[in-house]
Amino acid sequence: MRKTVVLALALSLLFAFTACRSNDDYEFSGTIESIEETVALVKITEGEILSSGDKVYVELDNSKFKKGDEIIVTYDGNVMESYPLQINQKDIRLK
């Protein structure tokens, strides 16, 4: 009987932790305000992230981006509440 209770508890905890994990991607739009080496400061114009702040740092993987470009950034949903915001970005592309 005790083994059954422990097993049921372990399985319910496993399901609870699995349900909390999310592989969703989030996006926002913005305009590049400045670029320093491989990091851009972006003014956020659209997206859920606006509830956390209006500017964010993003990493640029190449030199095709320039100041004034409108971009779309995909990130994992985690937002570091600094100013400007910081994210774990997955992709960046021109709008």
C-alpha positions in Angstrom: 0.0 0.0 0.0 2.8 2.4 0.9 4.6 1.7 -2.3 1.5 2.5 -4.3 1.0 5.9 -2.5 4.7 6.8 -3.0 4.5 5.8 -6.7 1.3 7.8 -7.2 2.9 10.9 -5.5 6.0 10.6 -7.6 4.0 10.3 -10.9 1.9 13.3 -10.0 5.0 15.4 -9.3 6.5 14.3 -12.5 3.4 15.3 -14.5 3.3 18.7 -12.6 6.9 19.5 -13.5 6.5 18.4 -17.1 3.4 20.6 -17.5 5.3 23.6 -16.3 7.9 23.3 -19.0 7.2 25.3 -22.1 8.8 25.3 -25.5 6.8 28.3 -26.7 8.5 31.0 -28.7 7.6 34.7 -28.2 8.1 37.6 -30.6 8.2 41.3 -30.5 8.8 44.0 -33.1 11.1 47.0 -32.7 13.4 49.6 -34.2 17.2 49.5 -33.8 18.3 52.7 -32.0 22.0 52.0 -31.8 24.6 49.3 -32.5 27.8 48.7 -30.6 29.9 45.8 -32.1 27.5 42.8 -31.9 24.8 44.3 -29.6 21.9 46.5 -30.6 19.6 48.6 -28.4 16.1 48.1 -29.7 13.0 50.3 -29.0 10.1 47.9 -28.7 7.1 48.8 -30.7 4.9 45.7 -30.5 4.6 42.6 -28.3 3.9 41.2 -24.9 7.3 42.2 -23.7 6.1 45.9 -23.7 4.6 45.2 -20.3 8.1 44.8 -18.9 9.8 47.7 -20.6 10.3 49.7 -23.8 13.9 48.9 -24.7 15.9 45.7 -25.0 19.4 44.6 -25.9 19.6 42.0 -28.7 22.7 40.3 -30.1 23.3 40.6 -33.8 24.8 37.7 -35.7 26.0 39.6 -38.7 26.4 43.1 -40.1 23.2 43.2 -42.3 21.4 45.2 -39.6 21.8 49.0 -39.3 20.4 51.8 -37.1 16.8 52.5 -38.0 16.0 48.9 -39.2 12.6 47.5 -38.1 13.1 44.0 -36.8 11.2 41.0 -35.4 12.9 39.2 -32.6 12.0 35.7 -31.4 12.9 34.7 -27.8 12.1 32.0 -25.3 9.8 34.1 -23.1 12.3 34.8 -20.3 12.9 38.5 -19.7 15.6 39.8 -17.4 14.1 42.9 -15.6 17.1 45.2 -16.1 17.0 48.4 -18.1 17.2 48.0 -21.0 15.7 44.5 -20.8 17.7 41.4 -21.7 16.3 38.3 -23.2 17.4 34.8 -24.4 16.9 35.4 -28.1 16.4 32.7 -30.6 16.2 34.6 -33.9 16.3 38.1 -35.4 15.1 39.2 -38.8 14.1 42.2 -40.7 10.4 43.1 -40.6 
